[in-house]
Amino acid sequence: MQVLITVKAAPNPSEKYGETVCVAGLSLDHDRPGWIRLYPINFRELGPDASFAKYDVVSVEAVPARQDSRQESWRPRMPTLKVGKHLTKWSHRRPWIDPAISEHTTMCRLVRGATMSTQSLALIRPKRITGPANYPASGLVEGAASQDRQLCRPARSVRERGPDAATSAAVRRHLSLRVRRARLQRPQAGVH
């Protein structure tokens, strides 16, 4: 399969695979269009000819991930990885990226899809950007359940709060998930 790499996650230590990353991108294969998630990839063990960056086109043999039910998840056969061209200019990227922007997908829908066998990757065009926001990191783990319920309410509730609230909620949700995952992965003192 050929994939235009659009996302490289932060490295994650794994006892089984070493320091791995998850990458995602758009399939350039006409018989398999859409999003692709490749995991595990150990960047430290890639040779100089196999290292790749965002917006590189890579070809790799892969099989559907057995331990991940998300439809976009594939397990790469790393010896088959070949790095192709790098799409430097946006004019070269846009023909692949623009059609992938979903007008109907929401962050809440993607979060729900992350635990089922439905779509869990997408590009989302915000309806309105009101500016940067700074949200405190405290209390995210403790209040996760109530925050999840509040941010992913039915569309009726979001409409009542207005479009700015829906966009802000999606951004907060995305950022808080990353913070919570980082906190949960840290070893806690005194816990064995």
C-alpha positions as CSV (number, residue, x, y, z in Angstrom):
1,M,0.0,0.0,0.0
2,Q,1.0,3.6,-0.6
3,V,0.4,6.1,2.1
4,L,0.8,9.9,2.3
5,I,2.0,10.4,5.9
6,T,0.1,13.2,7.6
7,V,0.5,12.5,11.3
8,K,3.4,11.2,13.4
9,A,2.5,10.6,17.1
10,A,4.9,11.1,20.0
11,P,7.1,8.1,20.8
12,N,5.5,5.6,23.2
13,P,7.7,3.1,25.2
14,S,6.7,-0.5,24.7
15,E,8.2,-3.5,26.4
16,K,7.4,-5.7,23.3
17,Y,8.4,-3.3,20.5
18,G,10.8,-0.8,22.1
19,E,10.1,2.9,21.5
20,T,7.3,3.0,19.0
21,V,5.2,5.5,17.2
22,C,1.9,5.4,15.5
23,V,1.6,7.2,12.1
24,A,-1.4,8.0,10.1
25,G,-2.0,9.1,6.6
26,L,-4.1,8.9,3.5
27,S,-4.0,5.8,1.3
28,L,-3.0,6.7,-2.3
29,D,-4.2,3.3,-3.5
30,H,-7.3,3.6,-5.7
31,D,-8.6,0.2,-4.5
32,R,-8.3,1.2,-0.8
33,P,-9.0,4.9,-0.4
34,G,-9.2,6.6,3.0
35,W,-7.3,6.8,6.2
36,I,-4.6,4.4,7.3
37,R,-3.1,4.0,10.8
38,L,0.3,2.2,10.9
39,Y,1.5,0.7,14.2
40,P,4.0,-0.2,15.5
41,I,6.9,1.7,13.9
42,N,10.1,1.9,15.8
43,F,11.8,5.0,14.4
44,R,15.1,4.5,16.3
45,E,15.6,1.2,14.5
46,L,14.9,2.5,11.0
47,G,17.9,2.9,8.7
48,P,18.6,6.2,7.0
49,D,16.9,5.0,3.8
50,A,13.7,4.0,5.7
51,S,13.3,7.1,7.9
52,F,10.4,9.2,6.8
53,A,8.8,12.6,7.6
54,K,5.3,14.1,7.5
55,Y,4.1,14.5,3.9
56,D,6.4,11.7,2.6
57,V,4.8,9.0,0.5
58,V,5.7,5.6,1.7
59,S,5.0,2.2,0.4
60,V,4.8,-0.8,2.8
61,E,3.2,-4.2,2.9
62,A,0.7,-4.3,5.8
63,V,-2.0,-6.5,7.3
64,P,-5.1,-5.5,9.2
65,A,-4.2,-5.1,12.9
66,R,-5.6,-8.0,14.9
67,Q,-5.5,-6.3,18.3
68,D,-7.1,-3.1,17.1
69,S,-10.6,-3.2,15.9
70,R,-10.5,0.3,14.3
71,Q,-11.0,0.0,10.6
72,E,-8.1,2.2,9.6
73,S,-5.5,0.2,11.7
74,W,-2.8,-1.8,9.9
75,R,0.3,-3.6,11.1
76,P,3.2,-2.8,8.8
77,R,5.8,-5.3,7.7
78,M,8.8,-3.1,8.3
79,P,11.3,-4.8,6.0
80,T,9.1,-3.8,3.1
81,L,9.0,-0.1,3.9
82,K,10.2,2.2,1.2
83,V,10.2,5.9,1.3
84,G,9.1,7.7,-1.9
85,K,8.8,11.3,-2.7
86,H,8.3,14.1,-0.3
87,L,5.3,16.5,-1.1
88,T,7.0,19.8,-0.2
89,K,4.4,22.2,-1.6
90,W,0.8,22.4,-0.5
91,S,-0.3,22.5,-4.1
92,H,1.0,18.9,-4.3
93,R,-0.7,17.8,-1.1
94,R,-4.1,19.4,-1.6
95,P,-5.4,17.0,-4.3
96,W,-5.1,14.2,-1.7
97,I,-5.9,16.1,1.5
98,D,-8.9,18.3,0.4
99,P,-11.1,15.4,-0.5
100,A,-10.5,13.8,2.9
101,I,-11.9,16.8,4.8
102,S,-15.1,15.7,6.3
103,E,-17.9,18.2,6.6
104,H,-20.2,15.9,8.6
105,T,-17.7,14.3,11.0
106,T,-17.4,15.6,14.6
107,M,-14.8,15.1,17.3
108,C,-17.4,13.3,19.4
109,R,-18.2,10.9,16.6
110,L,-14.5,10.1,16.2
111,V,-14.0,9.6,19.9
112,R,-16.9,7.1,19.9
113,G,-15.5,5.4,16.8
114,A,-12.1,5.0,18.5
115,T,-13.7,2.2,20.6
116,M,-15.7,0.5,17.9
117,S,-15.1,-0.7,14.4
118,T,-16.2,2.6,12.8
119,Q,-14.2,5.6,11.5
120,S,-11.8,6.9,14.0
121,L,-9.6,9.2,11.8
122,A,-10.6,12.2,9.9
123,L,-9.8,15.8,8.9
124,I,-12.3,18.3,10.4
125,R,-12.7,21.8,9.2
126,P,-13.7,24.0,12.1
127,K,-16.8,26.2,11.6
128,R,-15.1,29.1,13.4
129,I,-11.8,29.8,15.1
130,T,-12.2,32.4,17.8
131,G,-8.5,32.4,18.9
132,P,-6.1,30.5,21.0
133,A,-7.3,29.1,24.3
134,N,-5.4,28.1,27.5
135,Y,-7.1,25.4,29.5
136,P,-5.8,24.3,33.0
137,A,-4.5,20.7,33.0
138,S,-5.5,20.1,36.6
139,G,-8.5,17.9,37.3
140,L,-8.6,16.3,33.9
141,V,-8.2,12.7,35.1
142,E,-10.5,13.1,38.1
143,G,-13.3,14.7,36.1
144,A,-12.8,12.6,32.9
145,A,-16.2,10.8,33.0
146,S,-18.3,13.9,33.6
147,Q,-16.3,15.9,31.1
148,D,-16.8,13.1,28.5
149,R,-20.5,13.3,29.0
150,Q,-20.6,17.1,28.9
151,L,-18.5,17.4,25.7
152,C,-20.2,14.7,23.7
153,R,-23.9,15.5,24.4
154,P,-26.5,15.0,21.7
155,A,-26.5,17.6,19.0
156,R,-29.6,19.2,20.5
157,S,-27.6,20.3,23.6
158,V,-24.7,21.5,21.6
159,R,-27.0,23.6,19.4
160,E,-28.5,25.2,22.5
161,R,-25.0,26.3,23.6
162,G,-24.1,27.6,20.1
163,P,-21.5,26.9,17.4
164,D,-18.6,28.4,19.4
165,A,-19.3,26.1,22.3
166,A,-19.3,23.0,20.0
167,T,-16.0,24.0,18.4
168,S,-14.4,24.8,21.8
169,A,-15.7,21.6,23.3
170,A,-14.1,19.5,20.5
171,V,-10.8,21.3,20.8
172,R,-10.9,20.9,24.6
173,R,-11.8,17.2,24.2
174,H,-8.9,16.6,21.9
175,L,-6.3,18.3,24.1
176,S,-7.6,16.8,27.3
177,L,-7.4,13.3,25.9
178,R,-3.7,13.8,25.1
179,V,-3.0,15.1,28.6
180,R,-5.0,12.3,30.3
181,R,-3.2,9.6,28.3
182,A,0.2,11.1,29.2
183,R,-0.8,11.2,32.9
184,L,-2.1,7.7,32.9
185,Q,1.0,6.3,31.3
186,R,3.4,7.9,33.9
187,P,4.5,5.6,36.7
188,Q,3.1,6.7,40.0
189,A,5.3,6.9,43.1
190,G,4.6,4.2,45.6
191,V,2.3,2.2,43.3
192,H,3.5,-1.3,42.3
